[in-house]
Amino acid sequence: MKLPLVAALFGSAAAFAPTPVARTTTSALNVAYNPEFGGNDFDPMGFGKMHEIKGAFPNMFPHPQYLEESEIKHGRMCMLAWTGVWATESGLHFPGAPVADDWTNALGVWAQEDPGGFGIILAFIAIAEGEGVSHAGDNFRGKSKKTPGDMGFDWMGMTKKLSEDKLARYKTVEKKNGRAAMIAMASLFAFKAIPGSVPIMDLLGAN
């Protein structure tokens, strides 16, 4: 299973590999909105403008601010999920923690063998989710005053040490890796749920 995991990661990441940025000609604004650098200009179906449809029910369609926040958030979750799958399949675990033989049943094994620890982490996730939503504000209607993806958690002040161009670059890299992770996780779930849905996994002898 390790070989297919690596192959899926590199295969999906290749499509989103960061493009070199010219320091002298690229501004933070260009990086953020230029499709060449992973921006949001590519929208042939106009999904990002659905909130502007005249005659639709009020607040029926989300603002682009909400769409960007959702993409970043789900990308981060999938990057964490991919790390969890890789750790499980590699046999890595904390000393004394429950051990699962497959990533598809790892959550159930953990909940059954360590309900206390499982409950604590679940509560932490619920609190973090609530705080994240309240911190983000009403971005569904585009009224949030914060930058999508910025949860205000920078206690080391790392972002303040970066230039505007470099900060925009890192944001773009995070989006691209998040997109790759979402594709990778979707592939893994499809592979396990629908036999033959990911042919490359079968060719690599995954199970």
C-alpha positions as CSV (number, residue, x, y, z in Angstrom):
1,M,0.0,0.0,0.0
2,K,2.9,2.3,0.6
3,L,3.9,2.4,-3.1
4,P,0.4,3.4,-4.3
5,L,0.2,6.1,-1.7
6,V,3.4,7.6,-2.8
7,A,2.4,7.3,-6.5
8,A,-1.0,8.9,-5.9
9,L,0.6,11.8,-4.0
10,F,3.2,12.6,-6.6
11,G,0.8,12.1,-9.5
12,S,-1.7,14.5,-8.1
13,A,0.8,17.0,-6.8
14,A,2.5,17.2,-10.2
15,A,-0.5,18.9,-11.7
16,F,-0.3,21.6,-9.1
17,A,3.5,22.1,-8.8
18,P,4.3,25.7,-8.0
19,T,5.4,27.9,-10.9
20,P,8.6,29.9,-10.5
21,V,7.8,33.5,-9.6
22,A,9.9,36.4,-10.9
23,R,10.7,38.5,-7.8
24,T,11.2,41.7,-9.7
25,T,7.9,41.6,-11.7
26,T,5.4,39.7,-9.6
27,S,3.3,41.6,-7.0
28,A,1.2,40.0,-4.3
29,L,-1.9,41.0,-6.1
30,N,-0.8,39.3,-9.3
31,V,0.1,36.1,-7.4
32,A,-3.3,36.1,-5.7
33,Y,-5.4,36.6,-8.9
34,N,-3.3,35.2,-11.7
35,P,-4.3,31.6,-12.7
36,E,-0.6,31.0,-13.6
37,F,0.1,31.1,-9.8
38,G,-3.0,29.2,-8.7
39,G,-5.3,32.2,-8.5
40,N,-9.1,32.3,-8.8
41,D,-9.5,33.7,-12.4
42,F,-10.3,30.3,-13.9
43,D,-14.1,30.0,-13.5
44,P,-15.6,29.1,-16.9
45,M,-19.0,28.2,-15.4
46,G,-19.2,31.4,-13.4
47,F,-19.8,29.7,-10.0
48,G,-18.0,32.5,-8.3
49,K,-20.6,35.0,-9.6
50,M,-23.7,33.0,-8.8
51,H,-24.3,35.3,-5.7
52,E,-24.8,38.1,-8.2
53,I,-27.8,36.5,-9.9
54,K,-30.8,38.8,-10.0
55,G,-34.1,37.5,-8.7
56,A,-32.5,34.6,-6.7
57,F,-33.5,34.1,-3.1
58,P,-31.5,36.3,-0.8
59,N,-28.2,34.7,0.3
60,M,-29.0,31.6,-1.8
61,F,-25.5,31.4,-3.3
62,P,-22.2,31.8,-1.4
63,H,-19.9,34.7,-1.9
64,P,-16.4,34.0,-3.4
65,Q,-15.0,34.8,0.0
66,Y,-16.8,31.8,1.4
67,L,-15.7,29.6,-1.5
68,E,-12.1,30.4,-0.9
69,E,-12.3,29.9,2.8
70,S,-13.9,26.5,2.2
71,E,-11.3,25.4,-0.3
72,I,-8.4,26.4,2.0
73,K,-10.1,24.7,5.0
74,H,-10.9,21.4,3.2
75,G,-7.4,21.4,1.6
76,R,-5.9,21.6,5.1
77,M,-8.1,18.8,6.4
78,C,-7.1,16.6,3.4
79,M,-3.4,17.3,4.0
80,L,-3.8,16.2,7.6
81,A,-5.9,13.1,6.5
82,W,-3.2,12.2,3.9
83,T,-0.6,12.4,6.7
84,G,-2.7,10.1,8.9
85,V,-3.2,7.6,6.1
86,W,0.6,7.6,5.4
87,A,1.4,7.2,9.1
88,T,-1.1,4.3,9.6
89,E,0.2,2.4,6.5
90,S,3.8,3.0,7.5
91,G,3.2,1.6,11.0
92,L,3.9,4.8,12.8
93,H,2.0,5.5,16.0
94,F,2.4,7.1,19.4
95,P,3.7,4.7,22.1
96,G,0.7,3.1,23.9
97,A,-1.8,4.3,21.3
98,P,-4.2,1.9,19.6
99,V,-2.8,0.2,16.5
100,A,-4.8,-0.4,13.4
101,D,-3.9,-2.6,10.5
102,D,-5.6,-0.5,7.9
103,W,-6.4,3.2,7.6
104,T,-10.0,2.5,6.8
105,N,-10.7,1.1,10.3
106,A,-8.2,3.2,12.2
107,L,-10.8,5.6,13.5
108,G,-13.1,2.8,14.7
109,V,-10.2,1.1,16.5
110,W,-9.2,4.3,18.2
111,A,-12.7,5.1,19.4
112,Q,-13.2,1.6,20.7
113,E,-9.9,1.1,22.4
114,D,-9.3,4.6,23.7
115,P,-12.8,6.3,24.1
116,G,-11.4,8.9,26.5
117,G,-8.7,10.2,24.2
118,F,-11.0,10.0,21.2
119,G,-13.6,12.1,23.1
120,I,-11.0,14.7,24.0
121,I,-9.8,15.1,20.4
122,L,-13.4,15.2,19.1
123,A,-14.3,17.9,21.6
124,F,-11.2,19.9,20.6
125,I,-12.2,19.7,17.0
126,A,-15.7,20.8,17.8
127,I,-14.4,23.8,19.7
128,A,-11.9,24.7,17.0
129,E,-14.6,24.5,14.4
130,G,-16.9,26.8,16.4
131,E,-14.1,29.3,17.0
132,G,-13.1,29.1,13.3
133,V,-16.6,29.9,12.2
134,S,-17.1,32.7,14.7
135,H,-13.7,34.2,13.8
136,A,-14.3,34.0,10.1
137,G,-17.5,36.0,10.4
138,D,-20.3,36.1,7.8
139,N,-18.2,35.2,4.7
140,F,-21.2,33.4,3.1
141,R,-22.4,36.9,2.2
142,G,-18.9,38.3,1.8
143,K,-19.0,40.4,4.9
144,S,-16.0,38.9,6.7
145,K,-13.3,41.3,7.5
146,K,-10.5,38.7,7.6
147,T,-8.4,37.1,4.9
148,P,-9.7,33.7,3.9
149,G,-7.7,31.0,5.6
150,D,-6.3,33.3,8.3
151,M,-7.5,32.1,11.7
152,G,-5.5,34.6,13.6
153,F,-3.2,31.9,15.0
154,D,0.3,33.2,14.5
155,W,1.7,33.3,18.0
156,M,5.3,33.2,16.7
157,G,4.7,36.1,14.4
158,M,6.1,34.2,11.4
159,T,3.9,36.0,8.8
160,K,5.0,39.4,10.0
161,K,8.6,38.5,9.0
162,L,7.7,37.7,5.4
163,S,7.5,40.2,2.6
164,E,4.1,40.7,0.9
165,D,5.2,38.8,-2.2
166,K,6.6,35.8,-0.3
167,L,3.4,35.6,1.9
168,A,1.2,35.6,-1.2
169,R,3.5,32.9,-2.6
170,Y,3.1,30.7,0.4
171,K,-0.6,31.1,0.3
172,T,-0.6,29.9,-3.3
173,V,1.6,26.9,-2.5
174,E,-0.8,25.9,0.3
175,K,-3.8,26.1,-2.0
176,K,-2.1,23.9,-4.6
177,N,-1.0,21.3,-2.1
178,G,-4.5,21.3,-0.6
179,R,-6.0,20.7,-4.0
180,A,-3.6,17.8,-4.6
181,A,-4.4,16.4,-1.2
182,M,-8.2,16.6,-1.9
183,I,-7.7,14.7,-5.2
184,A,-5.5,12.1,-3.4
185,M,-8.0,11.5,-0.6
186,A,-10.9,11.3,-3.1
187,S,-8.9,8.7,-5.0
188,L,-8.2,6.7,-1.9
189,F,-11.8,6.6,-0.8
190,A,-13.0,5.7,-4.4
191,F,-10.3,3.0,-4.6
192,K,-11.6,1.4,-1.3
193,A,-15.3,1.8,-2.0
194,I,-15.5,1.1,-5.8
195,P,-13.3,-1.7,-7.1
196,G,-11.5,-0.7,-10.3
197,S,-12.3,3.0,-10.0
198,V,-8.6,4.0,-9.7
199,P,-6.9,1.8,-12.3
200,I,-3.4,2.9,-11.4
201,M,-3.8,1.5,-7.9
202,D,-4.7,-1.9,-9.4
203,L,-1.7,-1.8,-11.7
204,L,0.5,-1.1,-8.7
205,G,-0.9,-4.0,-6.8
206,A,-2.6,-2.0,-4.0
207,N,-5.2,-3.7,-1.8
